[in-house]
Amino acid sequence: MAEVSSPTAASLFERNRRAFLLRKLHSLSGVVPVGVFLVQHLWVNARALNGRASFDSAVAEINGMPYLWAVELFGIFLPLAFHALYGVKLAFEGRPNVGRYTYSRNWMYTLQRATGLVALAFLMTHLWEFRVAKLLGHMGPEAFYPTLSERLSATGALGVPWTALWYLIGIGASVFHFANGLFGFCFSWGITVSRRSQRLAGAVFAILGFVLFALGANTVFYFATGARFFIPSDTSAACDVPNLTAASQPSRAR
């Protein structure tokens, strides 16, 4: 009977080293550039709270950037693809044990994997609706605002605005994944070592997550109803839109 050779110490070391580096890179890519893109995207979309002119101006500024295709390809889509694909691999390899060990960080680990999958599903639908449609020539940047207004304000079965609800769920999952991922990033990279620094980081990132979700939810609520909870002052200063007219408000689906 042939003897099955066991992995050598060198091969095990190389495999563990590769896994360690991939996890580090995965953690880093979730902060820069993916996390930065999430914050920037929520902030740009919040310009809609000042009306269509402000939102269209923000979109035009982005589309007018030189070498935009290179920035998007190498600065957003490739890092995002790596983070998403390797994240899915980690999610299915993980063995949640919150049933036996109900520690808070255990729950956070499980929620981090679950929200990552939800955020990925939301991202794919959102890209298909807008980015892919733009690349195929089916939609121009000037159509983003009325399309968002029409889809988020439309109601379906039982009179529920399902698309707006899906956006709230997707934004919530994305923001939680980012904020909780920041905590994991600081811990894994040795930034927060002491218990005190970890508690402080947890509080700071929880507040950051709440603010980002409020910003995104406010934008969704505005597109869906025409009302808003607040208007970020900086968005008003960023664009000269002194008065909101009836024409600048989102149209409502009949």
C-alpha angles and dihedrals in degrees: 000000000000116000114238109229116227122225113274122242089249094054092047090050092050092048092049091045091052092048091048092051093046091051091049091049090046091052092047095047089053088062102032119057104350097050093044089051091052092053092045092048093051091047095049091048089051087066084080087075087075092053138266096300091059093046093047090049091054092048091048091051091055095045090048094059115119114249090008091159091058093047091050096043100045100023101042120006102044095045089043092051091050093047092047098045095044089043091055089050091052092045093056094041093052121097109212113208102177088128091067101027111036096184118146094242089050089057091046090053091052093044090048090059094042096047090047090060092046091047090050092052090049092047093051093051092045093050091047093051096049118005097042091042089053093049091050091050094245094118135026125210089255089065096057095087099048091041092053090046093050097045099042094046095047117102126212135182115358089011092282121145092230096176092053089047090051090051091052091050092046094048091046092051093046094049094046091048090051098044095044089043089057089058091050091046093054091047097046093045093050096247095122109038105148124068090241093055090047092052090048092048091048091053094046094048092045090055091046090051092049092050093048093048091048089052093049094042091049090055092048091047090051094051091046099046110008090241128106138196096218142343116232105238094221092060090058091051092047094063131034101237105138099173135028114222130195088255091060095056121095114269115240124233111242 
